[in-house]
Amino acid sequence: MKKSPWHQIKKIKLLLSFFGLKDLDLIRRYSTDTFFETFSDETHLRSAIDWLGQAQDVNLDGGVSVIYSLRNGWDISYPETTGYIIGTFIAYGLLIKKDEYIYRAKRMGNWEISIQAPSGGIISRPGEPIIRVFNTGQVILGWCALFEQTQDESYLQSAIRAGDYLLQTQEDDGRWIKDTYCGARTYHSRVDWALLRLWQFTGEEKYASAASKNLHWVIEQQTQSGWFKNCGFNQEDPITHVIGYTLRGLIESYEIDVSYNLKLLDKDFFPLIKKTVDAICGLIEKYQVSRENGLIPSSFNEYWSSHDKHTCLTGNVQLSIVLRRFGHISKQISYNPYADLLLNAAKKMQIINTNISQVRGALPGTYPINIGYLPYSYPNWATKFLADALMLKMNDEIKLLS
């Protein structure tokens, strides 16, 4: 990847403005796109969790700061991603047997209750009255995880109110168009997963029925190659972040469908998921953004081709989860090496050995850090999915709840 001298100078100046001379090695590695030292999975996991804890603590409301930007610092707490970070903290607390992380998850869930809209939906950002369907589904996942862990009815009641909002907003054909970022999207399969989780705790068939209707629409968007129409933001080719969202929602919905014999679709959708998962494995074999295997391009068109010279690290760790979860469900360990390639490459993008707490343990949104998905930034969901991918690798029986 050749860059102009001026491009490099601008990049180094921005890095110097943040780091100063505190960590010349960090500046050198960022400016030359050199990878960072890796450690054990446990060390990377603990560092990721510590950073997420810091992202929660910088704001006093109990939510998790949406992002750390090298330009603008910490941002406000973000309802959508705080919703699914709840599950990460519960899983980690159970893994290491420490109640501290359950307490943190409860603070997140209580904050979400305090900002829930009168309609039951979840706002996009505090102070903005925009309600989003997708955000609502992600917070339902968090509340269901908290109810399962604590049996506190307040979480379930909030989830029910949110689920009822989703049903009221849904179109007759199963799509969600209103209160969305850019219309009906296949990544709303994660909303289906949330509704099915709600069905598990309430037994209310209306939630499973709503999930079924949208799952039918999502599956109809799949092409012969396994690519999904209406997957990307607006009219853009989908990035791996939203491809990962779509697949994860389908996989988790499939597992609930099979476990309870719900027959959500009129056909077996396991082969349909497998078609896309196998396509992803082919992309990992074919592409690498740099010399490192496991760094695939950020986006792909309908032919599964890409000209991107950057990689969406968020999407890479999501796809690592997808591949390992699919391998576990299908009892085919052949998917694990592909999951490992994505995860091991991402670990090289996570800074462990630094005294700069704002970035220690965090995963950037993109590589190289100056171009692509959320440049010069560390979105909380990138680190959340990195932590999930590490926990799943360490113990594929662990319950990842979001």
N, C-alpha and C positions, 0 to 999 in steps of 0.2 A: 504494500500500500504506500505509494509515493505521495508525499505531501509537499506543498510549496514551503520555502523557508519562512515566508510571512505567516502562513498557517501555523507553523510550529512555534514561531515567536509569540503569536497571540495565545496559543495554548499554554506555553511556559509562563507567560506573564500572569495569566489567570491563576495558574497553580501556585506561583510565587505569592500572589496577593492573598491566597488562603493559607498556605503552609508557611510562608516566610522562609526562613532558613532553618526551621525546626527539624525538618526531615528532608535533607537533600536527596536521600536515596529514594524516597517516595516520589519526589519531583522527577528524578531521573527515570524511574520506572514508568511513571505516567507519560512523560513526554516522549519516551522511546518505545512505548507499548511493550515494555518488558513485564513478564508475569511475576507474580509474587510467590514467596516461599509457601509451601503447603505443609500441613501437620496432620495429626490423626483426625479422623472424622469427629471424634469426641471434642477435640479442641476447636475445630471449626464450628461445630454445633453450639458449644458453650459461648463462643464469641458472637455468633449470630443472635442467640437468645439475649445475651448481655446488651447488645446494641438495640434490640427491640425494647428491652426494658428501659434503656436510656431514652428511646424515642417516646415511650409512654411518660416518663418522668419529666421531660422538658416542658410539657403542658400539665397543668394541675387539675385537669378535668377528669382524668381517668382514661381518656382516649389515647390513641397513638398518633404522633405527628406523621403527617402524610409523607413527608420527604425531608431529606437533608440535602440542600443545594450548596455547591461550592460558591455560587454567586450570592445567594440570599439567606443561607443558614436554615434553621428549622422552620417548618410551617405549622399550621394549625392541625388539630386532631381531625382525622378523616373517618366518617362513619362506616363507609363500605369496607375498607380494609381492616379497620379495627374489629369489625364483625367477624371476619374469618381468622384474624390473629388470635381471637379467643380460643379457638380449637387448638392452635399451635401451643399456646401456653398450658392448656389443660393436658395435652399429650406429653409435653416435656415434664410437667410436674409429676405426672404418673410414672413417666420413664425413670426419673431420678428420685422419685418418692419424696418430693418437697412441696409442702403446702403453699409456699410463697407464690408459686406460679398459678395455683388455683385462685389465690387471693387476687393476684393481678388480673386474671381473667374475669373475676367477679366485678372488679372495678370497671373494666371495659364494658361488661354487660349492663351494669347499673347506669353508666353514662349513656349508653345507647337507649335505655328506657327513658332517661330524662329528656332526650331530644326527639323521641318518636313523635311524628306528626299526628294530629287529631284523626286523620284518615287511617292511621295504622302504618302508613308508609314511612320510609326512611329518607331524610333530606340528603342532598348531595354534599353540602358543606354547611357547617354551623354559620348562621347569619344569612344563609341563602334559602329561600322558601321552595327551592326546586326539589321535587321528590323523584326518585329514580327506582324503577322496577328492579334493576340488577342489584343495586345497593341493598334494597329491601331483602332480597333473597340471601345475600351474604350475611346480613345481620341475623336473619332467621337461623342460619346454620350455627352461628355463635350462641344464640339463645337456647337452641335445642341441645347443644353440647353442654351448656351450663345446667340446664334442667336435668339432663341425664346424669351429670356428676353430682349435683347438689340437691335435687328434688325440690328446689325452690319454685313454687308455683308462679311467682312474678315473672320469671323468664318465659315460662310456657304461655302465660296469658298475653304477654307482649308479642310472642311469636304468632299466636292465634290471630291477634288483631292485624299483624302484618300480613299473614296468609290471607285473611279475608280481604284486605286491600288488594292483593295480587289477583284474587278471583274476580273482584269487581272491575278491575282494570283490563282483564284479559279479553281479547277479541273472540268471537264465536269459533273461528278456525284455529284457536290455540295460541296465536301470536300475541306478543305485547308490542304495541305501537306507541300508545300514550305513555308519558312519563319515562321515556327512554332517551338515551344519548343520541342515537341515530336510527331509530326505528327498530323493527324486528330483527333480531340477530341470533345466530346459532349458539352463541355463548350464553344465551338464556337457559341452556341446558343446566347450568348451575343453579338457576332459579327452580327448575324442575326437581333437582336433587334436594333443595331446601324444602319444597312442598312435600316431597316424599318422606323426608325426615319428620316433618310436622305430622304427616299421616301416621307415622310409626308411634307417636306419643299420644295422639288424640283418637285414632281409629276413624276419623271423619273421612268418608270416601270422597268427599268433594275435593280434597287436596290431591289425592291420587288421580282423580279424574282430570283435574286441571293440568297436572304434570303430564299425563298421558297425551292430552290434546297438543301441548306444545312439543312434546317429544316427536309426535308424528310430523309436525311441521319441520322440526330440525332435521330429521332423517331425510325428508323430501329435498332438502338443500344439498345433499351429498351427490357429487358427480361420480361417474364411472371410475375415476382415478382415486376417489377417496377424498378429494378436495371439497370444501364446503363453500357454496355461495352464501352471500349475506353473513359472512363471518367477520370481515374486517370492519374497521371504523369508517363510517361514511362509505365512499366508493373505493377506498384504498384496498390493495391486496392485503389479505390478513397477515398480521405478524404472528410469530410463534406464541406470543402471549395469549391472544384470543383463540388460536388453534388449540392451545393447551387448555384453556377454559372450556371450550366446546367438548373436547375429548374427556376431560375429567368429569364434567357433568353427565356425559353419556355413560361412562364406566360406572360411576357410583349409582346412577339410576338403574343401570342394568343389574348391578349386584342386589339392590333392594328388590327389584322385579323378580329375580330368580329366587331369592331367599324366601319371599312371601307368596310366590306363584301368582303374582298380580296380573300377568299378561297385559302389560301396559300397551304394547303394540300388537298389531295383528300378524306380526312376523317376528322371527328371532332377530334381534338387532346385534347380537354378538358378532356375526360375520361382517356386518357393516362397520362396526368399531374396528375390527381386525384389519379391514381394508386400509383404513387411514393410519392405524398404528404401524402397519407394515410399510406404508409409504414413508412415514417418518424415519423408520430405520434405514430405508434406502437413501434418504437425504443425508443422514449422518455419515453413510459410507461415501457419498458422492461429493459433499461440500465441506470445505473448511475455510473460514474467513481469514485465518492466519495459519501459521505453521502448526497450530495446536488442533488435534482431532477433538471433535466435540463442540466446536464453535461454528454453528451453522448460520447461514444468512438470516437476517431479521424477518423477512417476508417472502411469500411464495405466491406466484400467480396460479391460474387454473391448470397449468401444465406442470406444476410443482417445479418451476424453474425460478431463478432469482439472480439479479445482478447486484444485490446489496454487498457492500464491502464492510458491513458492520453486523454485529450479532446482538440480538435482544437477550441479555442474560436472564432476565425475568422469565421469558418463554422457555429458555433452555432448561432451567431447573424445574419448571412446570412439566415439561415433556419428560424429564427424568422420572418424575413422580408417575406420570401417565404410563410410561413403559414398564416401570416396576409394578405398579398396581395391575396393569393388564397381564403381565407375566404371572403375578400371584393368582389372579382370578382364573386365568386359562391353564395354570399349572405348567407353564412353558418357561423355563429359566433362560431360554435363548434370548429373551428380551433384556435380561439384566446387564449384559456387557454394553449394550447401547445406552442404557440408563447410566451406567458407570462412566462412559465417555463424556456424556453431557455434564454430569456432576463433577467429575474430576477436573474438567476444564474450568468450570465455574469456581471451584475452590481456588484456582490460581488467580482469580480476579478479586478474591476477598482478602482484604488486608488484615493480617493478624498481628504482625510484629511491628507495632507503632505505638507511640505514646499519645497520638492525636485521637482522643476518645470519640470525636464526632464521626470518624470514618472507620474506627477499629471494629472489625467484625461485620461491617456492612457490605452488601453487594451492590455495585452500580447497576443502573438500568441498562447500560449499553457498553459494548467494547468495540472500538476504542471509545474512551470516555467522552470524547468531544463530538460525537456524531451518532445519530440514530435515536433510539427510544429514550427520551428524557436525559439528554446529555448533561454532563457535569453534575449528576444528581444520584442520590441513593434513595429510591422509593421504598417505603417500608414493606411493600408486598414482595419485592425481589428477595429481601432477606428472609421474610416469612417462608416463602416457598423453598429457599435454600435450606432453612432449618427443617422443613417437612421432608425434603428429599434425603437429607442426612439421617433423620430419624427412621425413615422407611428403609434405607439401606442397612442401618444397624439392626433393625428388627422389623421384618416385613409383616409381622403379625400385629404391629402396633395399630391402634385405631386413629387414623388421621381423620379428624372430624370436620375439616373445612378446607 
